Amino acid sequence: MHDALLSIQNLTLHFGGVTAVNGVTFDICQGQIVGLIGPNGAGKTSLINLITGTYTANEGEVYLNNANILQKPIFQRARLGLSRTFQNLALFNGMTVYDNVMVGRHLHISEHAISSFLPMPWARQSSDEKQSTTIVESLLDRFGLSELRNEEVGSLPYGFQKRVELARALASEPLVLMLDEPFAGMTPSESRELAKVILEIWIEKKLTILMIEHNMGLIMDLADIVVVLDFGKLVALGPPEEIKINPKVIKAYIGDVDAELS
């Protein structure tokens, strides 16, 4: 058994003759922010897809709270506390901001009660549903989305869509939040603002975060531990100050072992 909240053991994924993830093993402890980095095509998103159940592993195990979840379907892994955002946004563009974030609460709402969120005069909210409404309203306020609550998500600028997706992921109250390039396509000021909100929520909720991000400066500032993949293999694991001077990491990124990542 493992002391880690999330333990990845020898995860391997083959696509035909290509090994996208090759025997990757590492642990994530409660409350850590773990950065997952590597060159394009290193297998970062494939690894998250294996953890969440989007892809089926050829080998390996995934433990959440010491329970092996590798054979569980996506929705059961979500019920156990895994939540994520996507590299390419996966929002319901024809739905409002409010409704998109409320989708993140579906694990906490009974099927027969969903009518209470529809505009029907006979629908009445239970205490669980009222709690879901309160959580969603709080997230909209936290991410600066309250004034846009009734806007269709597809009509919003990209940066605001990223906020909506992150708010939806947090609405499920996850144990482990996995972020796939949360700052991609955002301006430096937008990235800094969003990073501040993520840190505030991380502190308040004692979240555990696994984050893919190409902005090395942000990763080095935010992460407790950095995991580095290259060609599907784990090539380095450690604190940011060690990773940025690790010769294997530098070679994987820029091919010059005498340089240093910034």
Summary of the structure (lengths in Angstrom):
residues: 262
radius of gyration: 19.1
end to end distance: 37.1
largest distance: 69.8
contacts: 810
relative contact order: 0.17
helix: 40%
strand: 23%
